[in-house]
Amino acid sequence: MNLKLHFLNLKFLLATCLLFSVVTVGQTPAPAPVNRSAGATDATTEFTTANGLKVIHRYVAGNEVVATRVYFRGGSRNISEKNAGIETLLWEVAQLGTKNFTKSQINREKDRVGTVISAGGAYDFSVIASICIRKHFDRTWNLLTDIALNPTFDEREVALEKAKLVNALRQEYDNPENQVESLSDKLLYTAHPYSNRPFGSVETINKLTSADLKAYHPSQLMASRMLVVIVGNVTLEEAKRKVEMSFGKLSRGDYKPGPPPGFKSNETAELQVIDKVVPTNYIRGTFPAPSIGDPDYPALMVIKEILMGLFKLEVRDKRNLSYAPGIELSTQAANSGSISVSTPKPNEAVRVMFDQIEILQRNFIRAEYLSGMVTGFLTTYYRNLETNDSQAARLGEYELLAGNWRKSLTWLDDVAKVTPEDLNRVANKYLRNFRFAVVGQAKDFDRELFLSR
């Protein structure tokens, strides 16, 4: 699930200099507690099959949608610079024909019952997923599990999917926004497993064959590597039967999940310029960030929302330097964040953004405003978890990235405990020494400025 959640009505926080005040550490009033309903979480549980496959199950009787996700752990740590992208290609092609269903049968069945099946590769895992209505769950489960267990990897389908992926990768180099995203990530991921991109490169995808996919596929099918999440109007007993029937005979394997290494030292800022003439300059700077299970993560999420509002007010509204200055947080085990802006005046825009960051690093937000932000966040949080699929994704992410899906149930409480001192400490800890990638004419960028924080 996308965790880039947004607070409501932040503008009032930015309209007055009374937002910040000096607060004596240790004397800050605690934010008001969040009254979190336990309704849905009471029906969430887990079980592990005899061969070691972990399953998270959430019973939801309020609607007829069933969301299922089958995860394969490891992501970039499974691959190398020679076969980067293999899992992305593998699970795309797996949907195009299996031992028991041809490509036409799969497509016809999905269209007939309105089932959605999708797949993707990521830095920490790959996943295949389905969404269906309850009365078609049995048939959808059969399709999904056959895709996982018995893909045929037809050579013609492999060639077609390779062409699609390669075309998308080539377009990455044509788009300045994609260029700075790719390069700034590369600067951060140097000497890290994430340097092996899960979606690969033109060179690595072009070299992969049907035989490669067939040889790689069995490495994914070990119970210790997999995780299943089921959310919907499916009883625990039925979920156990389904999982045992489909995956109960897989080998346990010897996969041992663990956290990835951290990024290299964050003690030096970097700037790399893609020197070219463009209508506007594109800028993106990355920084290491806490992952979702880290105690600092709630505070950085709050900081992100404050800076989103400040960037909009100071960069866009007051100075008209950019339409969409931004700050983002990724959702990865070794996590990162980024600030970005497209602007005809790069030095002026970045200087203003640095000034807003410095406000948080030098001052304490007033406790009463922080409490109001937490209360406003409650509505947005639940709105982003309305669908069963988003709930399944969140449970899976917390299990895989934070080591325990139960941490997702206390996240609002953790946000409510964030103090002004936490915001100040976390802003100083993470928002510095950015790895900047920029597209524009080199002469237009003040290197000293970009490396100053």
Beta strands, then each sheet from edge to edge (+ up, - down):
strand 1: 20-21
strand 2: 44-48
strand 3: 54-59
strand 4: 65-73
strand 5: 116-121
strand 6: 125-133
strand 7: 226-232
strand 8: 270-275
strand 9: 281-289
strand 10: 326-329
strand 11: 335-343
strand 12: 364-365
strand 13: 435-440
sheet 1: 1+ 12-
sheet 2: 2+ 3- 7- 4+ 6- 5+
sheet 3: 8+ 13+ 9- 11+ 10-
end
